[in-house]
Amino acid sequence: MSEGQVIVTGASRGIGEAVATELDRRGFEVVGLSRGGISPVGVGMVCDMTDEGSIAQVIAEIGKRGPIVGLVNNAGAHEAKPSAELSLSEFEACMRLNASAVLVCSREAYPHLRQCGDALIVNIGSFYDRLAVPENLAYCASKAAVGAITRCLASEWAKEGIRVLDVAPGYIDTELNHEFLSTDRAQSWLKRRVPVGRPGRVGEVAQLVGALFSERIGFLTGETLYLDGGQGINL
């Protein structure tokens, strides 16, 4: 991949923080976007991922700093609620942050990415995209949309030298769900349902994303890569 900037959204914590750190370790120039403008490495910039104008303005500013060669669409949120109580505004808010922002960020980065002729977009999806999870309708729908956006953009933009991939983690031990995953009940369930017997680590997601940027596998695009410890294939 040619030299230039890689944008990571939601870089202030969790998977985004780990991805930004890993890309920096591999020698990439990282620009981390978050509501607070916090990034563990590189440059941090404030961006509201639910605001189309904010995204457009920030990416335009980044483009003025130099070439943009990559984008990691990681920002998102997860809130469980019974479907019978889910309001349309709540559903749309989840879709706006988890899916619409992926489209807007990718669209705004597109003119910059196509200039380098060897660019990569990695969208952080979820293995929930293919599951029926009670009280998670909005989240499941939003992550299924991420997969569809990935496939459509990959098909359209391949001729421009832009590859698009969806990395879909399973249960990951992040700061937000560490307490739950540490309970005896969760540990017992993980050992039964996940072949490797444990949740994933944020560093493992970051390693995969970093490898996709470093290895430049030019024939790989439009795919959803599940990183779930084998749960999706386990009966």
Secondary structure, DSSP 8 states (H G I E B T S, - for coil): --S-EEEEESTTSHHHHHHHHHHHHTT-EEEEEETT---SSSEEEE--TT-HHHHHHHHHHHHHHS-EEEEEE---------GGG--HHHHHHHHIIIIIHHHHHHHHHHHHHHHHSSEEEEEE--GGGG---TT-HHHHHHHHHHHHHHHHHHHHHGGGTEEEEEEEE-SB--TTTHHHHTSHHHHHHHHHHSTTSS-B-HHHHHHHHHHHHHH--TT--S-EEEESTTGGG--
